[in-house]
Amino acid sequence: MENRILVAVFSASGVTKRVGEAIARTCGGDFYEIVPKEIYTSADLDWMNKRSRSSIEMNDPSARPEMAGSAPDMAAYDTVIIGFPIWWGVAPRIIDTFLESCDFSGKKIIPFCTSGGSGVGRSDTALHKDVSGDVKWAKGR
Ligand SMILES: Cc1cc2nc3c(=O)[nH]c(=O)nc-3n(C[C@H](O)[C@H](O)[C@H](O)COP(=O)(O)O)c2cc1C
């Protein structure tokens, strides 16, 4: 059976994007970058500042930063590999935006992350709530 793969990543400073592109090349999948409508500036990413955009978003589990453009057509894929940088131990909120905006029924989702040192922790299972229907979640790496 054919296994059509999409590698979808959000990457604020390029690290996760490079890994995602390498995964897509290796597994022969398509690559899709989740681009925020409003790009994160370095001030937005300042985790030392409690009032930076990333701090405010990560303190609010209901924050859903908008994506630029429309989500890819999931009907074309069987497996979606989703990549993100760890922000405060979990995935950035725009990953919730992405997952909630697509129909993953019947698909397998494989999360991966990059980080400054943290492991995947609960960043993978914390995303399960965003997706309904019959979806097979792999353990995050
Ligand atoms: C707002 C923010 C929060 C972060 N929180 C963590 C963290 O909790 N643990 C960790 O190991 N790295 C943390 N990092 C570091 C990133 O996960 C790491 O640099 C990642 O590889 C960046 O990926 P990117 O270039 O694709 O954005 C954080 C970075 C930012 C900007």
The ligand as an SDF file (V2000), in Angstrom:
LIG
                    3D

 31 33  0  0  0  0  0  0  0  0999 V2000
   10.0010   30.9810   23.5290 C   0  0  0  0  0  0  0  0  0  0  0  0
   10.9660   29.8440   23.5460 C   0  0  0  0  0  0  0  0  0  0  0  0
   10.8790   28.8770   24.5270 C   0  0  0  0  0  0  0  0  0  0  0  0
   11.7810   27.7940   24.5480 C   0  0  0  0  0  0  0  0  0  0  0  0
   11.6400   26.8290   25.5090 N   0  0  0  0  0  0  0  0  0  0  0  0
   12.5060   25.7830   25.5360 C   0  0  0  0  0  0  0  0  0  0  0  0
   12.3810   24.7500   26.5250 C   0  0  0  0  0  0  0  0  0  0  0  0
   11.4620   24.7460   27.3530 O   0  0  0  0  0  0  0  0  0  0  0  0
   13.3070   23.7340   26.5050 N   0  0  0  0  0  0  0  0  0  0  0  0
   14.3380   23.6950   25.5880 C   0  0  0  0  0  0  0  0  0  0  0  0
   15.1370   22.7670   25.6260 O   0  0  0  0  0  0  0  0  0  0  0  0
   14.4450   24.6410   24.6210 N   0  0  0  0  0  0  0  0  0  0  0  0
   13.5630   25.6820   24.5790 C   0  0  0  0  0  0  0  0  0  0  0  0
   13.6920   26.6340   23.5900 N   0  0  0  0  0  0  0  0  0  0  0  0
   14.7380   26.4740   22.5580 C   0  0  0  0  0  0  0  0  0  0  0  0
   14.1780   25.9090   21.2500 C   0  0  0  0  0  0  0  0  0  0  0  0
   13.3540   24.7670   21.4760 O   0  0  0  0  0  0  0  0  0  0  0  0
   15.3000   25.4820   20.2830 C   0  0  0  0  0  0  0  0  0  0  0  0
   16.2060   26.5270   20.1170 O   0  0  0  0  0  0  0  0  0  0  0  0
   14.7450   25.0050   18.9550 C   0  0  0  0  0  0  0  0  0  0  0  0
   15.6420   24.0970   18.3470 O   0  0  0  0  0  0  0  0  0  0  0  0
   14.4410   26.1590   18.0020 C   0  0  0  0  0  0  0  0  0  0  0  0
   13.8840   25.6470   16.8180 O   0  0  0  0  0  0  0  0  0  0  0  0
   13.5360   26.5610   15.5410 P   0  0  0  0  0  0  0  0  0  0  0  0
   14.8370   27.1480   15.0400 O   0  0  0  0  0  0  0  0  0  0  0  0
   12.9530   25.6160   14.5680 O   0  0  0  0  0  0  0  0  0  0  0  0
   12.5670   27.6340   15.9860 O   0  0  0  0  0  0  0  0  0  0  0  0
   12.7910   27.7120   23.5620 C   0  0  0  0  0  0  0  0  0  0  0  0
   12.8810   28.6980   22.5640 C   0  0  0  0  0  0  0  0  0  0  0  0
   11.9760   29.7450   22.5510 C   0  0  0  0  0  0  0  0  0  0  0  0
   12.0910   30.7880   21.4730 C   0  0  0  0  0  0  0  0  0  0  0  0
  1  2  1  0
  2  3  1  0
  2 30  2  0
  3  4  2  0
  4  5  1  0
  4 28  1  0
  5  6  2  0
  6  7  1  0
  6 13  1  0
  7  8  2  0
  7  9  1  0
  9 10  1  0
 10 11  2  0
 10 12  1  0
 12 13  2  0
 13 14  1  0
 14 15  1  0
 14 28  1  0
 15 16  1  0
 16 17  1  0
 16 18  1  0
 18 19  1  0
 18 20  1  0
 20 21  1  0
 20 22  1  0
 22 23  1  0
 23 24  1  0
 24 25  2  0
 24 26  1  0
 24 27  1  0
 28 29  2  0
 29 30  1  0
 30 31  1  0
M  END
$$$$
